[in-house]
């Protein structure tokens, strides 16, 4: 969506898509298992997902400024 609406480039879209699919997989795994280890994996996945996507927006913005 960010690439479609012009908020980010193709790298942002690709990284967001890959990270989002991994996060979605972890969420469905938690929904299926309903166990503490699956919840921890989802929590740690969010610790990875959010900064990576935000850093991609930052790097894309810095690349456009130059």
PQR file with spaces between the fields and no chain letter, atoms N, CA, C, O and H, PARSE charges and radii, in Angstrom:
ATOM       1  N    UNK     1       0.794   -1.194    0.000 -0.4000 1.5000
ATOM       2  CA   UNK     1       0.000    0.000    0.000 -0.0000 2.0000
ATOM       3  C    UNK     1       0.848    1.274    0.000  0.5500 1.7000
ATOM       4  O    UNK     1       0.499    2.228   -0.696 -0.5500 1.4000
ATOM       5  N    UNK     2       1.957    1.323    0.763 -0.4000 1.5000
ATOM       6  CA   UNK     2       2.740    2.562    0.732 -0.0000 2.0000
ATOM       7  C    UNK     2       3.292    2.864   -0.660  0.5500 1.7000
ATOM       8  O    UNK     2       3.356    4.023   -1.069 -0.5500 1.4000
ATOM       9  H    UNK     2       2.240    0.548    1.328  0.4000 1.0000
ATOM      10  N    UNK     3       3.683    1.837   -1.373 -0.4000 1.5000
ATOM      11  CA   UNK     3       4.218    2.041   -2.718 -0.0000 2.0000
ATOM      12  C    UNK     3       3.102    2.482   -3.663  0.5500 1.7000
ATOM      13  O    UNK     3       3.312    3.359   -4.501 -0.5500 1.4000
ATOM      14  H    UNK     3       3.632    0.896   -1.041  0.4000 1.0000
ATOM      15  N    UNK     4       1.944    1.895   -3.537 -0.4000 1.5000
ATOM      16  CA   UNK     4       0.805    2.223   -4.399 -0.0000 2.0000
ATOM      17  C    UNK     4       0.385    3.686   -4.233  0.5500 1.7000
ATOM      18  O    UNK     4       0.065    4.363   -5.210 -0.5500 1.4000
ATOM      19  H    UNK     4       1.773    1.183   -2.856  0.4000 1.0000
ATOM      20  N    UNK     5       0.389    4.164   -2.983 -0.4000 1.5000
ATOM      21  CA   UNK     5      -0.039    5.536   -2.721 -0.0000 2.0000
ATOM      22  C    UNK     5       1.094    6.555   -2.795  0.5500 1.7000
ATOM      23  O    UNK     5       0.867    7.746   -2.580 -0.5500 1.4000
ATOM      24  H    UNK     5       0.648    3.614   -2.190  0.4000 1.0000
ATOM      25  N    UNK     6       2.296    6.108   -3.094 -0.4000 1.5000
ATOM      26  CA   UNK     6       3.402    7.021   -3.300 -0.0000 2.0000
ATOM      27  C    UNK     6       4.147    7.430   -2.048  0.5500 1.7000
ATOM      28  O    UNK     6       4.927    8.382   -2.088 -0.5500 1.4000
ATOM      29  H    UNK     6       2.481    5.141   -3.269  0.4000 1.0000
ATOM      30  N    UNK     7       3.932    6.741   -0.935 -0.4000 1.5000
ATOM      31  CA   UNK     7       4.640    7.075    0.298 -0.0000 2.0000
ATOM      32  C    UNK     7       6.024    6.431    0.365  0.5500 1.7000
ATOM      33  O    UNK     7       6.860    6.859    1.160 -0.5500 1.4000
ATOM      34  H    UNK     7       3.299    5.968   -0.903  0.4000 1.0000
ATOM      35  N    UNK     8       6.272    5.441   -0.431 -0.4000 1.5000
ATOM      36  CA   UNK     8       7.555    4.762   -0.414 -0.0000 2.0000
ATOM      37  C    UNK     8       7.827    4.135   -1.763  0.5500 1.7000
ATOM      38  O    UNK     8       6.934    4.001   -2.600 -0.5500 1.4000
ATOM      39  H    UNK     8       5.593    5.093   -1.077  0.4000 1.0000
ATOM      40  N    UNK     9       9.084    3.750   -1.957 -0.4000 1.5000
ATOM      41  CA   UNK     9       9.484    3.141   -3.212 -0.0000 2.0000
ATOM      42  C    UNK     9       9.243    1.642   -3.232  0.5500 1.7000
ATOM      43  O    UNK     9       8.539    1.091   -2.386 -0.5500 1.4000
ATOM      44  H    UNK     9       9.809    3.858   -1.277  0.4000 1.0000
ATOM      45  N    UNK    10       9.846    1.002   -4.220 -0.4000 1.5000
ATOM      46  CA   UNK    10       9.657   -0.443   -4.379 -0.0000 2.0000
ATOM      47  C    UNK    10      10.355   -1.244   -3.290  0.5500 1.7000
ATOM      48  O    UNK    10       9.891   -2.321   -2.916 -0.5500 1.4000
ATOM      49  H    UNK    10      10.418    1.450   -4.907  0.4000 1.0000
ATOM      50  N    UNK    11      11.467   -0.726   -2.779 -0.4000 1.5000
ATOM      51  CA   UNK    11      12.142   -1.425   -1.683 -0.0000 2.0000
ATOM      52  C    UNK    11      11.277   -1.431   -0.422  0.5500 1.7000
ATOM      53  O    UNK    11      11.186   -2.440    0.276 -0.5500 1.4000
ATOM      54  H    UNK    11      11.845    0.148   -3.083  0.4000 1.0000
ATOM      55  N    UNK    12      10.654   -0.306   -0.146 -0.4000 1.5000
ATOM      56  CA   UNK    12       9.749   -0.225    1.016 -0.0000 2.0000
ATOM      57  C    UNK    12       8.600   -1.206    0.843  0.5500 1.7000
ATOM      58  O    UNK    12       8.242   -1.917    1.781 -0.5500 1.4000
ATOM      59  H    UNK    12      10.728    0.515   -0.713  0.4000 1.0000
ATOM      60  N    UNK    13       8.026   -1.247   -0.340 -0.4000 1.5000
ATOM      61  CA   UNK    13       6.924   -2.168   -0.602 -0.0000 2.0000
ATOM      62  C    UNK    13       7.336   -3.624   -0.474  0.5500 1.7000
ATOM      63  O    UNK    13       6.603   -4.433    0.095 -0.5500 1.4000
ATOM      64  H    UNK    13       8.317   -0.670   -1.103  0.4000 1.0000
ATOM      65  N    UNK    14       8.506   -3.960   -1.001 -0.4000 1.5000
ATOM      66  CA   UNK    14       8.978   -5.339   -0.924 -0.0000 2.0000
ATOM      67  C    UNK    14       9.290   -5.783    0.491  0.5500 1.7000
ATOM      68  O    UNK    14       8.890   -6.866    0.917 -0.5500 1.4000
ATOM      69  H    UNK    14       9.101   -3.303   -1.464  0.4000 1.0000
ATOM      70  N    UNK    15      10.001   -4.945    1.212 -0.4000 1.5000
ATOM      71  CA   UNK    15      10.351   -5.291    2.592 -0.0000 2.0000
ATOM      72  C    UNK    15       9.100   -5.334    3.459  0.5500 1.7000
ATOM      73  O    UNK    15       8.970   -6.218    4.306 -0.5500 1.4000
ATOM      74  H    UNK    15      10.326   -4.064    0.866  0.4000 1.0000
ATOM      75  N    UNK    16       8.182   -4.399    3.266 -0.4000 1.5000
ATOM      76  CA   UNK    16       6.935   -4.404    4.034 -0.0000 2.0000
ATOM      77  C    UNK    16       6.119   -5.658    3.742  0.5500 1.7000
ATOM      78  O    UNK    16       5.528   -6.249    4.646 -0.5500 1.4000
ATOM      79  H    UNK    16       8.288   -3.681    2.579  0.4000 1.0000
ATOM      80  N    UNK    17       6.093   -6.057    2.480 -0.4000 1.5000
ATOM      81  CA   UNK    17       5.341   -7.259    2.110 -0.0000 2.0000
ATOM      82  C    UNK    17       5.943   -8.510    2.742  0.5500 1.7000
ATOM      83  O    UNK    17       5.222   -9.330    3.308 -0.5500 1.4000
ATOM      84  H    UNK    17       6.573   -5.578    1.746  0.4000 1.0000
ATOM      85  N    UNK    18       7.245   -8.654    2.647 -0.4000 1.5000
ATOM      86  CA   UNK    18       7.899   -9.844    3.208 -0.0000 2.0000
ATOM      87  C    UNK    18       7.741   -9.884    4.723  0.5500 1.7000
ATOM      88  O    UNK    18       7.373  -10.914    5.288 -0.5500 1.4000
ATOM      89  H    UNK    18       7.832   -7.987    2.187  0.4000 1.0000
ATOM      90  N    UNK    19       8.022   -8.757    5.379 -0.4000 1.5000
ATOM      91  CA   UNK    19       7.890   -8.714    6.839 -0.0000 2.0000
ATOM      92  C    UNK    19       6.438   -8.916    7.271  0.5500 1.7000
ATOM      93  O    UNK    19       6.175   -9.578    8.275 -0.5500 1.4000
ATOM      94  H    UNK    19       8.322   -7.921    4.920  0.4000 1.0000
ATOM      95  N    UNK    20       5.508   -8.355    6.526 -0.4000 1.5000
ATOM      96  CA   UNK    20       4.096   -8.525    6.843 -0.0000 2.0000
ATOM      97  C    UNK    20       3.634   -9.965    6.703  0.5500 1.7000
ATOM      98  O    UNK    20       2.837  -10.447    7.509 -0.5500 1.4000
ATOM      99  H    UNK    20       5.721   -7.818    5.711  0.4000 1.0000
ATOM     100  N    UNK    21       4.131  -10.652    5.682 -0.4000 1.5000
ATOM     101  CA   UNK    21       3.767  -12.062    5.509 -0.0000 2.0000
ATOM     102  C    UNK    21       4.342  -12.936    6.621  0.5500 1.7000
ATOM     103  O    UNK    21       3.685  -13.863    7.093 -0.5500 1.4000
ATOM     104  H    UNK    21       4.778  -10.261    5.027  0.4000 1.0000
ATOM     105  N    UNK    22       5.568  -12.636    7.034 -0.4000 1.5000
ATOM     106  CA   UNK    22       6.162  -13.379    8.158 -0.0000 2.0000
ATOM     107  C    UNK    22       5.367  -13.127    9.435  0.5500 1.7000
ATOM     108  O    UNK    22       5.091  -14.054   10.196 -0.5500 1.4000
ATOM     109  H    UNK    22       6.102  -11.882    6.650  0.4000 1.0000
ATOM     110  N    UNK    23       5.004  -11.871    9.662 -0.4000 1.5000
ATOM     111  CA   UNK    23       4.220  -11.520   10.847 -0.0000 2.0000
ATOM     112  C    UNK    23       2.846  -12.185   10.808  0.5500 1.7000
ATOM     113  O    UNK    23       2.354  -12.658   11.832 -0.5500 1.4000
ATOM     114  H    UNK    23       5.228  -11.118    9.043  0.4000 1.0000
ATOM     115  N    UNK    24       2.235  -12.221    9.639 -0.4000 1.5000
ATOM     116  CA   UNK    24       0.936  -12.879    9.485 -0.0000 2.0000
ATOM     117  C    UNK    24       1.042  -14.376    9.752  0.5500 1.7000
ATOM     118  O    UNK    24       0.155  -14.962   10.373 -0.5500 1.4000
ATOM     119  H    UNK    24       2.635  -11.837    8.807  0.4000 1.0000
ATOM     120  N    UNK    25       2.121  -14.994    9.287 -0.4000 1.5000
ATOM     121  CA   UNK    25       2.347  -16.417    9.549 -0.0000 2.0000
ATOM     122  C    UNK    25       2.448  -16.677   11.054  0.5500 1.7000
ATOM     123  O    UNK    25       1.851  -17.622   11.571 -0.5500 1.4000
ATOM     124  H    UNK    25       2.842  -14.518    8.783  0.4000 1.0000
ATOM     125  N    UNK    26       3.205  -15.832   11.745 -0.4000 1.5000
ATOM     126  CA   UNK    26       3.346  -16.003   13.188 -0.0000 2.0000
ATOM     127  C    UNK    26       2.014  -15.805   13.908  0.5500 1.7000
ATOM     128  O    UNK    26       1.729  -16.495   14.886 -0.5500 1.4000
ATOM     129  H    UNK    26       3.690  -15.065   11.326  0.4000 1.0000
ATOM     130  N    UNK    27       1.205  -14.871   13.431 -0.4000 1.5000
ATOM     131  CA   UNK    27      -0.107  -14.631   14.044 -0.0000 2.0000
ATOM     132  C    UNK    27      -1.035  -15.825   13.837  0.5500 1.7000
ATOM     133  O    UNK    27      -1.741  -16.223   14.763 -0.5500 1.4000
ATOM     134  H    UNK    27       1.437  -14.310   12.636  0.4000 1.0000
ATOM     135  N    UNK    28      -1.043  -16.398   12.641 -0.4000 1.5000
ATOM     136  CA   UNK    28      -1.886  -17.575   12.402 -0.0000 2.0000
ATOM     137  C    UNK    28      -1.386  -18.783   13.188  0.5500 1.7000
ATOM     138  O    UNK    28      -2.177  -19.615   13.633 -0.5500 1.4000
ATOM     139  H    UNK    28      -0.470  -16.075   11.888  0.4000 1.0000
ATOM     140  N    UNK    29      -0.078  -18.872   13.355 -0.4000 1.5000
ATOM     141  CA   UNK    29       0.472  -19.970   14.158 -0.0000 2.0000
ATOM     142  C    UNK    29       0.022  -19.836   15.611  0.5500 1.7000
ATOM     143  O    UNK    29      -0.310  -20.834   16.251 -0.5500 1.4000
ATOM     144  H    UNK    29       0.565  -18.196   12.995  0.4000 1.0000
ATOM     145  N    UNK    30       0.008  -18.616   16.132 -0.4000 1.5000
ATOM     146  CA   UNK    30      -0.494  -18.390   17.487 -0.0000 2.0000
ATOM     147  C    UNK    30      -1.981  -18.713   17.576  0.5500 1.7000
ATOM     148  O    UNK    30      -2.427  -19.317   18.551 -0.5500 1.4000
ATOM     149  H    UNK    30       0.277  -17.805   15.612  0.4000 1.0000
ATOM     150  N    UNK    31      -2.745  -18.315   16.570 -0.4000 1.5000
ATOM     151  CA   UNK    31      -4.185  -18.601   16.564 -0.0000 2.0000
ATOM     152  C    UNK    31      -4.449  -20.104   16.576  0.5500 1.7000
ATOM     153  O    UNK    31      -5.395  -20.571   17.210 -0.5500 1.4000
ATOM     154  H    UNK    31      -2.383  -17.825   15.778  0.4000 1.0000
ATOM     155  N    UNK    32      -3.607  -20.856   15.871 -0.4000 1.5000
ATOM     156  CA   UNK    32      -3.778  -22.305   15.800 -0.0000 2.0000
ATOM     157  C    UNK    32      -3.339  -22.992   17.091  0.5500 1.7000
ATOM     158  O    UNK    32      -4.023  -23.887   17.586 -0.5500 1.4000
ATOM     159  H    UNK    32      -2.838  -20.478   15.356  0.4000 1.0000
ATOM     160  N    UNK    33      -2.180  -22.564   17.642 -0.4000 1.5000
ATOM     161  CA   UNK    33      -1.602  -23.264   18.792 -0.0000 2.0000
ATOM     162  C    UNK    33      -2.147  -22.786   20.141  0.5500 1.7000
ATOM     163  O    UNK    33      -2.402  -23.593   21.034 -0.5500 1.4000
ATOM     164  H    UNK    33      -1.625  -21.837   17.241  0.4000 1.0000
ATOM     165  N    UNK    34      -2.321  -21.475   20.280 -0.4000 1.5000
ATOM     166  CA   UNK    34      -2.729  -20.869   21.552 -0.0000 2.0000
ATOM     167  C    UNK    34      -1.791  -21.279   22.686  0.5500 1.7000
ATOM     168  O    UNK    34      -2.236  -21.648   23.773 -0.5500 1.4000
ATOM     169  H    UNK    34      -2.114  -20.820   19.554  0.4000 1.0000
ATOM     170  N    UNK    35      -0.487  -21.210   22.416 -0.4000 1.5000
ATOM     171  CA   UNK    35       0.522  -21.567   23.401 -0.0000 2.0000
ATOM     172  C    UNK    35       1.430  -20.368   23.664  0.5500 1.7000
ATOM     173  O    UNK    35       1.574  -19.483   22.820 -0.5500 1.4000
ATOM     174  H    UNK    35      -0.125  -20.910   21.533  0.4000 1.0000
ATOM     175  N    UNK    36       2.039  -20.356   24.847 -0.4000 1.5000
ATOM     176  CA   UNK    36       2.930  -19.257   25.237 -0.0000 2.0000
ATOM     177  C    UNK    36       4.124  -19.125   24.288  0.5500 1.7000
ATOM     178  O    UNK    36       4.458  -17.996   23.927 -0.5500 1.4000
ATOM     179  H    UNK    36       1.923  -21.074   25.532  0.4000 1.0000
ATOM     180  N    UNK    37       4.792  -20.209   23.860 -0.4000 1.5000
ATOM     181  CA   UNK    37       5.933  -20.036   22.936 -0.0000 2.0000
ATOM     182  C    UNK    37       5.542  -19.368   21.610  0.5500 1.7000
ATOM     183  O    UNK    37       6.314  -18.585   21.056 -0.5500 1.4000
ATOM     184  H    UNK    37       4.521  -21.126   24.154  0.4000 1.0000
ATOM     185  N    UNK    38       4.360  -19.677   21.113 -0.4000 1.5000
ATOM     186  CA   UNK    38       3.900  -19.033   19.878 -0.0000 2.0000
ATOM     187  C    UNK    38       3.628  -17.552   20.110  0.5500 1.7000
ATOM     188  O    UNK    38       3.885  -16.724   19.236 -0.5500 1.4000
ATOM     189  H    UNK    38       3.733  -20.313   21.563  0.4000 1.0000
ATOM     190  N    UNK    39       3.107  -17.221   21.288 -0.4000 1.5000
ATOM     191  CA   UNK    39       2.865  -15.816   21.617 -0.0000 2.0000
ATOM     192  C    UNK    39       4.183  -15.057   21.745  0.5500 1.7000
ATOM     193  O    UNK    39       4.278  -13.902   21.328 -0.5500 1.4000
ATOM     194  H    UNK    39       2.898  -17.894   21.998  0.4000 1.0000
ATOM     195  N    UNK    40       5.186  -15.692   22.314 -0.4000 1.5000
ATOM     196  CA   UNK    40       6.502  -15.053   22.432 -0.0000 2.0000
ATOM     197  C    UNK    40       7.123  -14.832   21.059  0.5500 1.7000
ATOM     198  O    UNK    40       7.739  -13.793   20.820 -0.5500 1.4000
ATOM     199  H    UNK    40       5.109  -16.630   22.652  0.4000 1.0000
ATOM     200  N    UNK    41       6.972  -15.785   20.165 -0.4000 1.5000
ATOM     201  CA   UNK    41       7.503  -15.621   18.809 -0.0000 2.0000
ATOM     202  C    UNK    41       6.827  -14.456   18.096  0.5500 1.7000
ATOM     203  O    UNK    41       7.478  -13.691   17.385 -0.5500 1.4000
ATOM     204  H    UNK    41       6.472  -16.629   20.359  0.4000 1.0000
ATOM     205  N    UNK    42       5.517  -14.326   18.292 -0.4000 1.5000
ATOM     206  CA   UNK    42       4.799  -13.203   17.687 -0.0000 2.0000
ATOM     207  C    UNK    42       5.269  -11.872   18.296  0.5500 1.7000
ATOM     208  O    UNK    42       5.432  -10.881   17.585 -0.5500 1.4000
ATOM     209  H    UNK    42       4.988  -14.947   18.870  0.4000 1.0000
ATOM     210  N    UNK    43       5.481  -11.863   19.609 -0.4000 1.5000
ATOM     211  CA   UNK    43       5.955  -10.655   20.266 -0.0000 2.0000
ATOM     212  C    UNK    43       7.333  -10.259   19.745  0.5500 1.7000
ATOM     213  O    UNK    43       7.561   -9.095   19.415 -0.5500 1.4000
ATOM     214  H    UNK    43       5.348  -12.668   20.187  0.4000 1.0000
ATOM     215  N    UNK    44       8.247  -11.218   19.671 -0.4000 1.5000
ATOM     216  CA   UNK    44       9.582  -10.919   19.158 -0.0000 2.0000
ATOM     217  C    UNK    44       9.536  -10.580   17.668  0.5500 1.7000
ATOM     218  O    UNK    44      10.349   -9.795   17.180 -0.5500 1.4000
ATOM     219  H    UNK    44       8.062  -12.163   19.939  0.4000 1.0000
ATOM     220  N    UNK    45       8.599  -11.165   16.962 -0.4000 1.5000
ATOM     221  CA   UNK    45       8.417  -10.805   15.561 -0.0000 2.0000
ATOM     222  C    UNK    45       7.992   -9.359   15.396  0.5500 1.7000
ATOM     223  O    UNK    45       8.405   -8.692   14.448 -0.5500 1.4000
ATOM     224  H    UNK    45       7.939  -11.802   17.358  0.4000 1.0000
ATOM     225  N    UNK    46       7.166   -8.867   16.317 -0.4000 1.5000
ATOM     226  CA   UNK    46       6.770   -7.459   16.249 -0.0000 2.0000
ATOM     227  C    UNK    46       7.940   -6.550   16.588  0.5500 1.7000
ATOM     228  O    UNK    46       8.046   -5.446   16.054 -0.5500 1.4000
ATOM     229  H    UNK    46       6.830   -9.409   17.087  0.4000 1.0000
ATOM     230  N    UNK    47       8.829   -7.011   17.481 -0.4000 1.5000
ATOM     231  CA   UNK    47      10.033   -6.230   17.789 -0.0000 2.0000
ATOM     232  C    UNK    47      10.922   -6.105   16.555  0.5500 1.7000
ATOM     233  O    UNK    47      11.640   -5.115   16.412 -0.5500 1.4000
ATOM     234  H    UNK    47       8.743   -7.908   17.915  0.4000 1.0000
ATOM     235  N    UNK    48      10.886   -7.082   15.673 -0.4000 1.5000
ATOM     236  CA   UNK    48      11.668   -7.048   14.435 -0.0000 2.0000
ATOM     237  C    UNK    48      10.927   -6.275   13.337  0.5500 1.7000
ATOM     238  O    UNK    48      11.521   -5.457   12.634 -0.5500 1.4000
ATOM     239  H    UNK    48      10.302   -7.886   15.789  0.4000 1.0000
ATOM     240  N    UNK    49       9.630   -6.542   13.200 -0.4000 1.5000
ATOM     241  CA   UNK    49       8.833   -5.997   12.101 -0.0000 2.0000
ATOM     242  C    UNK    49       8.766   -4.472   12.117  0.5500 1.7000
ATOM     243  O    UNK    49       9.068   -3.822   11.116 -0.5500 1.4000
ATOM     244  H    UNK    49       9.148   -7.206   13.771  0.4000 1.0000
ATOM     245  N    UNK    50       8.377   -3.915   13.232 -0.4000 1.5000
ATOM     246  CA   UNK    50       8.136   -2.474   13.293 -0.0000 2.0000
ATOM     247  C    UNK    50       9.387   -1.638   13.003  0.5500 1.7000
ATOM     248  O    UNK    50       9.322   -0.736   12.168 -0.5500 1.4000
ATOM     249  H    UNK    50       8.131   -4.442   14.045  0.4000 1.0000
ATOM     250  N    UNK    51      10.516   -1.900   13.655 -0.4000 1.5000
ATOM     251  CA   UNK    51      11.701   -1.083   13.342 -0.0000 2.0000
ATOM     252  C    UNK    51      12.207   -1.262   11.913  0.5500 1.7000
ATOM     253  O    UNK    51      12.667   -0.299   11.300 -0.5500 1.4000
ATOM     254  H    UNK    51      10.569   -2.633   14.334  0.4000 1.0000
ATOM     255  N    UNK    52      12.128   -2.466   11.378 -0.4000 1.5000
ATOM     256  CA   UNK    52      12.625   -2.700   10.026 -0.0000 2.0000
ATOM     257  C    UNK    52      11.802   -1.908    9.011  0.5500 1.7000
ATOM     258  O    UNK    52      12.362   -1.270    8.120 -0.5500 1.4000
ATOM     259  H    UNK    52      11.754   -3.249   11.876  0.4000 1.0000
ATOM     260  N    UNK    53      10.494   -1.947    9.141 -0.4000 1.5000
ATOM     261  CA   UNK    53       9.638   -1.224    8.198 -0.0000 2.0000
ATOM     262  C    UNK    53       9.833    0.286    8.350  0.5500 1.7000
ATOM     263  O    UNK    53       9.895    1.005    7.353 -0.5500 1.4000
ATOM     264  H    UNK    53      10.039   -2.466    9.865  0.4000 1.0000
ATOM     265  N    UNK    54       9.928    0.762    9.573 -0.4000 1.5000
ATOM     266  CA   UNK    54      10.134    2.196    9.780 -0.0000 2.0000
ATOM     267  C    UNK    54      11.492    2.649    9.272  0.5500 1.7000
ATOM     268  O    UNK    54      11.608    3.739    8.711 -0.5500 1.4000
ATOM     269  H    UNK    54       9.878    0.177   10.383  0.4000 1.0000
ATOM     270  N    UNK    55      12.516    1.834    9.458 -0.4000 1.5000
ATOM     271  CA   UNK    55      13.836    2.180    8.923 -0.0000 2.0000
ATOM     272  C    UNK    55      13.832    2.190    7.402  0.5500 1.7000
ATOM     273  O    UNK    55      14.527    2.998    6.787 -0.5500 1.4000
ATOM     274  H    UNK    55      12.422    0.948    9.913  0.4000 1.0000
ATOM     275  N    UNK    56      13.063    1.310    6.793 -0.4000 1.5000
ATOM     276  CA   UNK    56      12.971    1.324    5.336 -0.0000 2.0000
ATOM     277  C    UNK    56      12.324    2.622    4.844  0.5500 1.7000
ATOM     278  O    UNK    56      12.750    3.180    3.833 -0.5500 1.4000
ATOM     279  H    UNK    56      12.498    0.653    7.293  0.4000 1.0000
ATOM     280  N    UNK    57      11.299    3.105    5.552 -0.4000 1.5000
ATOM     281  CA   UNK    57      10.716    4.397    5.196 -0.0000 2.0000
ATOM     282  C    UNK    57      11.745    5.513    5.341  0.5500 1.7000
ATOM     283  O    UNK    57      11.819    6.402    4.493 -0.5500 1.4000
ATOM     284  H    UNK    57      10.952    2.651    6.374  0.4000 1.0000
ATOM     285  N    UNK    58      12.532    5.472    6.402 -0.4000 1.5000
ATOM     286  CA   UNK    58      13.548    6.497    6.629 -0.0000 2.0000
ATOM     287  C    UNK    58      14.605    6.465    5.534  0.5500 1.7000
ATOM     288  O    UNK    58      14.952    7.509    4.982 -0.5500 1.4000
ATOM     289  H    UNK    58      12.471    4.750    7.091  0.4000 1.0000
ATOM     290  N    UNK    59      15.119    5.288    5.213 -0.4000 1.5000
ATOM     291  CA   UNK    59      16.159    5.176    4.186 -0.0000 2.0000
ATOM     292  C    UNK    59      15.635    5.558    2.812  0.5500 1.7000
ATOM     293  O    UNK    59      16.364    6.125    1.998 -0.5500 1.4000
ATOM     294  H    UNK    59      14.837    4.440    5.661  0.4000 1.0000
ATOM     295  N    UNK    60      14.370    5.249    2.555 -0.4000 1.5000
ATOM     296  CA   UNK    60      13.776    5.645    1.284 -0.0000 2.0000
ATOM     297  C    UNK    60      13.645    7.160    1.207  0.5500 1.7000
ATOM     298  O    UNK    60      13.889    7.752    0.156 -0.5500 1.4000
ATOM     299  H    UNK    60      13.778    4.788    3.216  0.4000 1.0000
ATOM     300  N    UNK    61      13.265    7.786    2.306 -0.4000 1.5000
ATOM     301  CA   UNK    61      13.145    9.243    2.342 -0.0000 2.0000
ATOM     302  C    UNK    61      14.517    9.904    2.165  0.5500 1.7000
ATOM     303  O    UNK    61      14.648   10.877    1.422 -0.5500 1.4000
ATOM     304  H    UNK    61      13.068    7.305    3.160  0.4000 1.0000
ATOM     305  N    UNK    62      15.536    9.375    2.848 -0.4000 1.5000
ATOM     306  CA   UNK    62      16.888    9.930    2.724 -0.0000 2.0000
ATOM     307  C    UNK    62      17.373    9.785    1.299  0.5500 1.7000
ATOM     308  O    UNK    62      18.031   10.688    0.781 -0.5500 1.4000
ATOM     309  H    UNK    62      15.430    8.585    3.452  0.4000 1.0000
ATOM     310  N    UNK    63      17.065    8.671    0.649 -0.4000 1.5000
ATOM     311  CA   UNK    63      17.477    8.453   -0.737 -0.0000 2.0000
ATOM     312  C    UNK    63      16.821    9.417   -1.702  0.5500 1.7000
ATOM     313  O    UNK    63      17.419    9.766   -2.719 -0.5500 1.4000
ATOM     314  H    UNK    63      16.531    7.937    1.069  0.4000 1.0000
ATOM     315  N    UNK    64      15.613    9.855   -1.412 -0.4000 1.5000
ATOM     316  CA   UNK    64      14.909   10.786   -2.300 -0.0000 2.0000
ATOM     317  C    UNK    64      15.406   12.219   -2.131  0.5500 1.7000
ATOM     318  O    UNK    64      15.316   13.020   -3.062 -0.5500 1.4000
ATOM     319  H    UNK    64      15.127    9.572   -0.586  0.4000 1.0000
ATOM     320  N    UNK    65      15.931   12.549   -0.948 -0.4000 1.5000
ATOM     321  CA   UNK    65      16.377   13.905   -0.668 -0.0000 2.0000
ATOM     322  C    UNK    65      17.651   14.224   -1.439  0.5500 1.7000
ATOM     323  O    UNK    65      17.838   15.349   -1.904 -0.5500 1.4000
ATOM     324  H    UNK    65      16.005   11.899   -0.191  0.4000 1.0000
ATOM     325  N    UNK    66      18.512   13.247   -1.571 -0.4000 1.5000
ATOM     326  CA   UNK    66      19.812   13.482   -2.215 -0.0000 2.0000
ATOM     327  C    UNK    66      19.703   13.669   -3.695  0.5500 1.7000
ATOM     328  O    UNK    66      20.713   13.875   -4.368 -0.5500 1.4000
ATOM     329  H    UNK    66      18.360   12.334   -1.194  0.4000 1.0000
